[in-house]
Amino acid sequence: MERNDFSINDERRLHDSIKQTLLCRLFTQVAHKQGGNYVTAKDDQVVTLHP
């Protein structure tokens, strides 16, 4: 990446930012089974699974 005036540290920081953004967006859709229902981890809403 040196030819494009990017340093290795900038590239790593960008990569870490992208990973963090993706994980934050995906975490809103995580659910766990509680009793007979699935409940979202973030909001404790009862949800159903779509096949």
ABEGO torsion letter per residue (X at the ends): XAAAGBBAAAAAAAAAAAAAAAAAAAAAABBBBBEABBBBAAAGBBBBBBX
